[in-house]
Amino acid sequence: MVVLCLAAAGGSVQAAVMGAAPPRPYAEAVAVSRTAAKAVLARQGRQSCLIGKLTNALLSLSSSCEAAAQRGALCRLADQAAATTRWSMDFTDATARSVLELSGSGSASAGSSAGSPSAAELQSATP
């Protein structure tokens, strides 16, 4: 994978993956993340596929947040979770519940913030 650093007009530096697809519109990336989160909680697939689906959705959301200059809690979750390399199913479930809660599509079955991964949990899952 080739990563380029691009200098923006304001002097800040952004990393871009060469050959990567352009970011989705923010609303679309949120919808895809919600769909992935619901699939995780409903166990619609094999564990490895569910983890991959949510990971990919959050990578896309993180990219979309950056492109749309979004800085909310959902974008922070996407940034932190996308950088996490060791995903257990418990972590995946908690992250899925957080996606639903933070995107405003949570339900009673989605759980409360008590099931959300904390910053410490996200950090400890990253090597």
N, C-alpha and C positions, 0 to 999 in steps of 0.2 A: 504494500500500500504506500502510495506517495502522498505526502502531506506538504502543501505549500503554505507559506506565511504571506499574507497579503497585507500591505499597509493601506489603511483607509485614509481618507482626506484629513481626518482629525488626528492622525499620527498614531492611532491605535493599531495593533496587529491582530489579525484574525487568522486562524488555521482553516484551511480548506482541503478536502480530500480531492485529489486530482481524479477527474473522471466520474465523480459522484453526481448523482442526479440533483437537480436544483431542489431547494426545500419546498415542501408542500405549503400551500396557504395554511396559516395558523389554525383556522377553524377546522379544516380538513384533517390536520395532524392531530388535533384534539379528538375528533370523531374516531379516527383510526385507533388512537390510544384507548378510548372508552370501549371500543369493540374488542380490542385485545384483552383489556382488563376483565370484561364480562366473560370472555371465552375461558380465561384462567379460572375465574371463580366458579364457572359452570363445568369445569373440567372437560372442555370440548377439544380433546386431543391428548396426545402423549405428553408427559411431563416435559421432556426436552423441547418439544415443539411449542408448548405453551410458554415456556421460559423464553425461547427464541422470538416468539411472536411479540411478547410484551417488550423485550429488550429492543427489538427492531423498531417497534412503535415509539418507544421513548427516545431512541436515537433520532428518529425522524422529527419528533416533537421538539427535542432540544435544538435541532437545526432550524426548525420553523420559528421557534421562540427567538433565536438569535437574529434571523432575517427580519422578523416583524418587530424587533426591539421590545419584546415582551419580557417582563421581569417578575411576574407573579409567582406565587407558591407552586403552582403546577409546573412552571418552567424550571424552578429550582429543583423540584423533585425529579423532573426529567433529566436535568444536568447531572445530578448526583447519582441517580439510578443507572443512567447510561454509562457512567464511569465505573460502575460496580462490576467486578469480574466473576465473583463467586455467588451465584444465585441459588439458594435453596428454595424448595417449594414454599416453605413458611414465609421467606422473604418475598417471594413472588406474589403470594396471596396478599400480604400486607401492602405491597406496592400497588397491586391491582385495586385494593380497597381505597388507597389514598388517591389514585388516579380518578376513580369514580367520585369520591368525596370532593376533591379539589376542582374537578371539572363541572361540578354542579349537577351531576347525574347520579349521585349516590342515592341509595335507598336503604331502608331499614335492614335489608339482607346484606347490604354492602358493608355494614359494620360502622363503627365510630372511629374517631381519631385514635382511640386506644389501640387499634390494630395497625396503625400507620407505622412505617419504619421511621425511627428517629434518625437524626443526623448522625448520632454515634453508631447506630446499627448500619447505616449506609457507609460510614467511614470504615468500620471494622470489616465490612465485606469486601473492601477494596484493598488489594495487597500493597 
